[in-house]
Amino acid sequence: MNLTQDMHRVERWADTHHPMWLDFLRVGLGVFLMVKGFMFIQDTEALFRIMNKSQFPWVSMGLAHYVAFAHLVGGLLIALGLITRIAILFQLPILIGAVFFINPDRGFYSENTELWSSIIVLFLLIFFLIFGSGRISVDRLIRKSDKDWLY
């Protein structure tokens, strides 16, 4: 079968089996990412310190700007449900880096809230990458208006 047909089939299934509370969870995830982006912008020195502790300190300046921009814009897009999967794809490298390279230095104990919040956000991003933005989203409004226009 065609990949686009499979994607449409998955989207149709996800739309019909997507409880409304998941839309509110998606909005909360987007707002959380936007807040993290604002925090990175307000405290860039802390972000540079984190990046310099990483295994790739030579790219810390570029990564700092990428992280802040991706969290701000991507968080907004995820909250709105607009090109959600693409916005999530820009978030995944950041969260994978946070989970596997940045936050484990502090240990896996329960007080390492940055690590645990990164793990939870990573799982939520993967979930919404698979299941899409849901019923309450700009993506769905666009799809719905495209179908109305075609017929």
N, C-alpha and C positions, 0 to 999 in steps of 0.2 A: 504494500500500500504506500501511498504517497505520504510524506512527512506532514504536509499541510493538512491533509485529511485527518491524520491521527491527532494533530494539534486541535483541530476543530472539534473532533470527537471528545477529546479530553476537556476542552473548554465547555462544551455542552453538558457533559456529565458533571463537571465542577459547578456550573451555574445552577443545575437542578438539585444538587446535593450540598449546597453551600449555605449553612445556617446564617441568619442575619448577624448573630453575635460575632461571627468571624470578620464581618466588615468593620465592626467597631474595633476589633483587635488589630486589623490592618491599619486603621486610622491611628490608633494608639502607637503602633510600631513606627509609622511615618512621623508622628509628632515627636516621639522619643529620639529618632535619628536627627530630626531638625534641631532639637534642643542640644544634642551632642555636637552638632555642627556649630551652633552658636557658642557653646562652651569652648570648642577648639579655637574659634576665632578670638574669643575674649582672652584666652590663656594660651597663646601660641608658644610661649616659652616652655610650658609643661609638655605640649605636644612635641616640641623639638627635643626635649629631654627624653621622652619616651622613644622617639624615633632614633636618637643617637645610641640608645641602649640596645637597639635592635641589631640584627646581623647585617643590616645594610645602611650604615650611617651616612654613606656618601650620597644617598638619594633622599635624605630627610627633608630638605626644603621642598622638593617637588611632591613628595608624599604628603607633607603637611597641608599643602594647598589642595591636593587631590582629595584628601580625607575630608577637609572642611567643606569644599564645594560639593562633593558627592553626597555628604550627609545632609547638607542644606537643601540642595535641589532634589536629590533622590528622595529624601524624607518627605518633601512637599508632594512630589509625584506619587509616592506610595500612599500618602494620606488621602490624596484626591482620587486615587485609583486610575491615574492617567499613565499610560504606557508602563504599567506596574512591573511587568516582567523585565523590561529593559532597565528600569531604574534599579531593580533588585540585582541584575547582573553587574551593575557598577558598584553595588554595596558588598557583594560577596568577597572580592579580594581583600577588602579592608577588614571584614570580620574574620576571615580565615587567618589573615596575618595577626589580628588581635588575639585570636584563640590559640594559635600554635607558636607564634614567635614573640609577641609582646607581653601578654599577661601571665603566661605560665612561670615567668621568672620569680613572681611573688609567691608561688606555690598554689596547690589545689585545695587549701583549707577553706572553710566556710566563710571566713572574713574577707576573702579576696573577691569583693563584689564586682569589680571590673571584669574579672575572668568569667564569673557566672553570668553576668548580664550579657557579655559578649557571646557566650555559648547559647543562651536563650534567644538572643536576637538572630544569631546565625541559623538556628533551627527554624525560627519563624520566617526568615527570608527564604529558606529552602522550601518550606511549606507553601508560602504564597507564590513562589516561582512555579511550583507544580500546579497549584489549584487556582491561581489567577486572582483577580481583584474582587470578584464577587458581584452581587446584585447592586449594591449602593456604590457605584463607581462611575467615573467619567468614561472609562473604557466601554462599559455596558451601554451608556447613553449614546455613545458614538456608533457602536454596533447596531443598536436598535434604530437610530435615525438613518443609518446607511441602508438597512433593510427596508424601511418605510419609503425611502427615496427610490430604491430599485423597483418597487412594485407599484 
